[in-house]
Amino acid sequence: MSMTRLDPIEPKYPAASPSEGEEEQTEAAFESALAQLSPRFGFRLRPQVRDLAYALFQMGWISGVRTGHTWPSLANVPLPDEMLHEAVRGLVDAVGGRPPRLGQKVEYDGSMTDRHGSYWITHIEAHLGLTGRPRVHYSLGEVRNGLLRPVLHNVHAENITPLREDFDRDSL
């Protein structure tokens, strides 16, 4: 047998769309997971996020059903809070569902290239632009001599990437 040539792996069975039973199981399992999630994390999934989450969940669930790795391993055993939180937070962030918040750490990558780096959001200003669309600008700061000092102003949302850290005065 030669290790330089890989033969394609042929599936044992042809691909098949989800059956009615698989779709019903998927929907019930997805709703069960959402019921665990919603009250504990205090936000509702926007339709765009929910559709994306459902499509990914459905693919995983049906794969599990077809290989026999769902109900026996998941029956009456809720998933850990942090696992659900991370999965949904990643989806929400991926579709721009949650804006950066005051005191959150962000990465700046705007037009002032000499200022690229990590900062804290110190001020948020929102107003309606001339077109009637909301405009949001951020002030970003850094800690100097134990004090939080603003260093960048009027930063556009597209120039920052939220990080998963909040300002904690006690950790300075």
ABEGO torsion letter per residue (X at the ends): XBAABBBBBBBABBBBBBBAAAAAAAAAAAAAAAAAAAAAAGBBBBAAAAAAAAAAAAAAAAAAAAAGABAAAABGBBBBAAAAAAAAAAAAAAAGABBBBBGBBBBBABABAAABEBBBBABBBBBBBAAGBBBBBBBBBBBBGGBBBBABBGBBAAABBBBABBBBAAAX
